[in-house]
Amino acid sequence: MTEVEVDNIEHYLRLIKEIKDDNLKRGNYEDFLFRGQTVDYPLIPKLCRLKAKGDLLETEQLLLQEFKRTNPLLIEGHRPMDDWDYLTLGQHFGLPTRLLDWSNNALTALWFATSDTVTPNNSRYSVIWILTAHQKDFDINIEQIQPFDVPETKIIRPRIIKLRINNQSGVFSVPSSEEILEKRYMNDSDSFDQKLFKVKIPADKLNDIRTDLNTLGVNAFTIFPELEGLCTYLQWRYFD
């Protein structure tokens, strides 16, 4: 894994172009994936960052069952067709799942990394992960394989059952049950370590970058095209 520090959008985009050119020379034509974080924590889904009250995999199954059962009227409007859809929906509303959010959009990830102009816990950096995925990383048929039966970490493109998935160019990585039980970080995996770049953004540059992103049309309302996103954007625009 390579670590790089950038302090403005131009540097960030130039770095991506350099990585892309190098991958093209190596014969890798797949899209890059990006993940923005205000905190420098490892690549592991929310399900593994929490302490379950019982067996983790049994808890995961129970979460999904209860999510589908408790108030179906809240869910049916999104017309989920299978467990992948239910997990996708739950992920976007904060349900602990084995899915880890990524985006095909470099500026979307940059917005998430700079979404707090003061980094939590006085961290010196925000972080963007760049994954130079290969074709085999997408090699999974989600119509035939259920989420809990994935044999190793794969990348999936979910159905667009919610507008923000489309606006965020969202994709997911999904680990196997074995990797979940071991709480194995994706950035420590032999399959992904050499495909990952960690981009560190100094905390004192976050506000400038977020202002530049808004000039480019990337803000809370374009990322979250709902009332929640609009209100977040208006607060940022009119208050210090």
Summary of the structure (lengths in Angstrom):
residues: 240
radius of gyration: 18.1
end to end distance: 36.6
largest distance: 51.4
contacts: 710
relative contact order: 0.20
helix: 48%
strand: 15%
